[in-house]
């Protein structure tokens, strides 16, 4: 009996499939769309499995965290605005977490920081002069510091990447709902970009380490 091992689907094809699914295509239509890239294609069940495997553990793969660099920025979603909160690790420069909210205040900042604590434990928080951060840190018993110009540049470059990665949208995300939506469709877009960002950072880090070992 011969067992034929099927070739693994390339990361590029999987990412494109996730992109199409988060764009709004069904699993079946996503499966049809990627057939041009693979001779055998993949079933709609495979599409479902890829989405299920797209978990927070794969998104945020930074194991050693020295601190939380945090900042927030506005996003235009349809006719309304929302806030995108971002946390970055200062040494590895990986994104540790993202959060989207309708409001910017101490309650939202505390909720975001709480989610980071659950994943990474307690660390020093570096932020700008927003009053909501030190208030949230006091509530969660976290140390707070104002970030330096270098730390500020790290988190600002990361936010620019998130906002500029999808050139068709830039800072604007379309929304078909006339009222306020639950922001989930925007969150799916953002976490896909986070995955791409962290994958590139991780690959570059491995390359630098390998080059150092060979020199």
Secondary structure, DSSP 8 states (H G I E B T S, - for coil): ----------HHHHHHHHHHHHHT--HHHHHHHTGGG-SS---HHHHHHHHHH--HHHH--------EEEEEEEEEETTEEEEEEEEE-TTT--EEEEEEES--SHHHHHHHHHHHHHHH----EEE-S-HHHHHHHHHHT--EEE--HHHHHHHHHHHHHHHHSSTTTTTEE----SS---SHHHHHHHHHHHHHHHHHHHHHHHHHHHHHHH-
